[in-house]
Amino acid sequence: MIVPLTSLRGFAALAVVGFHLAPLMAGIPIFNKGFLGVDLFFLLSGFILTTVYSKELNVRSFFVARAARTYPLHLFTLAVLLPCFGRAQEYSADSLACNLTMTQVLCGGPWSWNAVSWSLSAEWISYLLFPILLRPVLLCPRWMAGVLILGCAGIIIEISPITDLDVYRMGALNRSLPEFLAGMILYRAYCHKWLAHWGYFVGAVVVLVSALATHAPDILVVSAFAALILASPYVRAMEHKALSFLGDISYSLYMVHVFIGIFVIQAVIAIGIRNSLATAGIVIAASVLCAVVTYRYVEVPARAAVRTWMAPRAPLPS
């Protein structure tokens, strides 16, 4: 995988963490739209999967890899929250079934269990479509790829600005599917070396920060994300080990930060800390620390175990 894209995943996870802590950081307006970090995840997902499977796609291996990547940590977070079972509608048997089957965006209903996992559900619908979309995206004429990009942008504009998107219902797919497809098409632009210079990366960062600080339409932020994806491979600083490691733990950070944050905030209040920025800093530090632990001791070994378990078995000798 292109290392700078891993680093971008880390920033996307931090943006979502910042969004959920925005009430504690009222003086930092860029976090008010940190939820758009999820949109960067969708774009990156389409781009990276197309990069990896552009030469050859074994459908079985693809779905095994996706299950090994997403399910173990998801099941771990559900297990951590099992003591809440039955205490509210959010922790009902029905909502648990939706979470276990990754169908949250289709089930509807309120926030449930590990609420951020709604995006995994949206991702899996994109995964199911990926083997069907891959060849047409790679082989269609350039003009058709351009039309598809414009269509994706049109859908995003239609639902933008996203201020209270009901992420648990079909509306979430208006976000995830066009962005995943746009990420796939961006791979073709990357192959033709569009924006292949660090200067475009700097320009995209300036546009992104300005858009977040001035409450510009969400499509401008998503467009800046697309430019970052194309330009970041030409920025050596994005290959720094610290940034790469942040990207490595980004999935764990995304999945654990909400319930870690709730626990830490309650603990901080109990010991009498009243400074909101200090509280936010403690939550971020605790979330990153827990993400490192779950990455090393849950995510990585479980991923390897699932791949081994689901690997094709050699036929027994006759």
N, C-alpha and C positions, 0 to 999 in steps of 0.2 A: 504494500500500500504506500502511497505517497505520504511521507512523514508529516509535512505541513498540514495535510487534511486531518490527521489525528490531532494535531494541536488545535485546529479550528473546533473540533468536537469538545475539547476542554473548555474553550471560551463559550460555546453554546450552553454547556451544562452550568457554568458559572452565571450566565445571564439568567437562566431559569431560577437558580437559587436566589440571585439578587431580586428577581421579580417577587418571589414569595416573601422576601424580607423587606420589600419596598416600604411598607408602613413604618419600619424602623429606620429607614434611610430617606426620609422625606426631602432632604436637601440634595439628593443625587437623582435628578430627573431621568437619567438614561435607563434606570432600572424599572421605570414605570411600564416600559414595553419589553422587559426582559423575557416575557413569555414567547417572544418571537425567536428566542433561541431554539425552540422546538421546530420552527420552520426551517432554520438552518440545518437541524438534524435531518429533516425530510429531504432537503436538497442534497445534502452530503450522502445520504443513504442511496439515492438514485444514482448519483455520480460514481460513488465508490463501487457499488455492485456492478455497474456497467463496465467500469475499468477492470475489475477482477475477472468478469465472465465474458468479456468481449470476444475472446478467441474461442472459448469452448464453454459450454454449459451442460453439466450433468445434472438433471433436474433433481434426482434423489440426493446427490451430494449437496446441492444448493440448499434444499430444505433441511437436511440434517445440520448443516452449518448454521442456518438461521435459528433452528430450535436450540442448538447448543449455545448459541450466542445470547439468546433472549430469555429462554425459559428458566434455567436454574436460579438466577438471581431473582427473577420475578416470583418463583415459588418460595424462595427463601424469605422475601419480604412478606408474602402472605402468611407464612408460618410464624414470623415474628409477631404479626398482628392477630393471630388466631385467638388470643385471650379476649379480644373484643367481640368475638362471634356472638350474635344475637342481642347485643346491647343497644343496637339502633338499626334503622333500615339500611344504613350504609354498610352494616356488617351482617346482613341477612344471608341466608343460604342461597337465595336467588342471585344476589349480587356476587357472592363467592363463585357460583357456577359461571357467571359471565366473565369473571376475572380468570378463572382456571382455563376457560376456553378462548381467552383473548378476544371476546366479542363485545367489549364494553361500549364501543361506539355504535353498535347495532342494538344493544339492549336498552339504551336510554337510562333514565333514572338519575338519582343524585350522585354526588361524589361518593365513591365507595372504596373500601379497603385502601390500598396504596394508590391514592387518587391519580398520581402522575402516570400510572401505567396505561391510561387511556391512549397515550401515543403509541404504545406497543401494539395495541389493537389496530390502530390505524396503519401502522407499519406493516402488520401481517397481511392486511388486505392488499397492500402494495406488493408484498412478497408473492402473494398468490397470482398476481397479474404479471409479475416480472418475466417469467419464462415465455409468456405470450407476447409481451411488448418488446423483448430484447432485439430479435432479428429485424422487425419493422423499423425500430428506431435507428438501428445501425445501418440499414440498407436503403431507407427512404431517401428520395432526392432532397437536396439542400433546401429547396423552396418549401417542401412539405415540412421539414424540420422547423423552418422558420415560422410557418403557419401554426404548428403545434405549440411552439414557445409563446406566440402571441395569444393563442387560445388559453394556455395555462395562465398567462398574465391577466387575461380578461376575467377569468374565474376569480383570481385573487383580488382583482380590483372590485369585483362585484360584492365580495364579502368584506372589503376593507373600507374604513379602518376597523379592525377587529377590536372591539372594546369589551364585549361580553359574550364571546363565542361559546355556544353550548357544546362543549367538546365531547360530551357523552353521546350525542345523537348523530344523525347522518351529516349534520353540518360540518363535523370534524373532517369528513372525507373531502369536502370542498377545499379544504386546506391541504391535507396530506397528499391526495392523489395527484393534483396538478403540480405540486412542488416536487414530488418523487419523479414524475415524468419529466419535468423541467431539468432535474438533476441528471437524468439519463441523457437527455439531449445535450446538456452542457459538455458531456464527454466528447461529443463530436467536435464542439468548438475547441476543446482542449487539444484534440488531435491535430487541429489546424492552427494551433498555437495562437489563439485569440488571447489578448491581454497578457502576452508572455513577457512581462517585464515587472520588476519590483515597483516601478513608479505607479502602475495601475493599482497595485495593492495599497500603496499610500493614499492614492486618490479615493479608493473605495472605503478606506478607514475614515477619511475626512467626511465623506458623504454619509457614512453610517452614523458616526458620532453626532453630526449636525442634525440628521433626521431624528435620531432618538432624543436629542435635547430640545427639539422644536416641535415635537408631536406631528411630524410630517406623516403623510399617508403610508400605511404599512407596505405598499407595493414598492416604495422607494427603498425601504429597509431590505426587503427580500431581493431587490435588484442589486443592492450593494453586496448582499451575501453571495449572489451568483458571481459577481466580479471578484470577490475574495477567493472563491473556490478556484477560479481560472488563474488568478495571479499568484496565489500563495505558494505554489510549487517553485516559484522563482525567487522566493525570499528565504535566504539562508537562516535568518534569525528564527524563523518558524520551525526549524529543525532542532532547536535547543532541547537538550534532554529534559529539562524541567517542564517545558511546554508539551513535549511529547508524552511525558509521564502523566501530566494532567489530562491529556487526551485519552490515555490508556484507562484511567480510572473514571472517565466521564460518565459511563453508563452506571457504574456503582454510585457515583456522586448524585446523579439524577434520581436514582431509585431510592436512596436512603435519606436524602436531605429533609424531606417533609416530616417524617415521624421523628427523626433525630432533632430537628428544629423545634418541634412541639415539646419534646422532653427537655431539651436544654433551656428553652425559654421559661418553662415552669420551674426548673431548678434555679435559674438565675433570679427569677422573681422571689423565690423562697429564701435565697440568701441575701436579698436586699439590694441587688444591683438595679439601678433605675435609668442608667444612661442607655438610650436606645441604640446608638452607634456601637457602643461596647458590646451590647447584647448581640447585635448583628454579627460583629466580628467573632464572638465566641461561637455562635451557631455555625458560621462558615468554617472556622477552624475545626470544630467537632465533626462537621459533616465530611470534610476532606479527610480527616483522620479515620473515620469509620469507613469511608469509601476505599481508602488504601487497604484496610483490613479485609473488607468484603471482596475486593478485587483479588487480593493475593490468596485468600483462604476459602473463598466461595466461588467467585466467578471463574477464575482461571482453572483450578482443578476440576470443577464441575463441567466446564466446557470440554475439557480433554476427556473426561469420563463419558460424557454423552456421545462424543464423536467415536470413541472406542466401542461403546455399547451398540451404537447404531451402524457401525461400519459393516459392509457386506461380509458375510461369513464364507470362508473357502469351503468348497464341497468336500465332504468326507471321502477318503479313498475307498474305492469299491473292493 
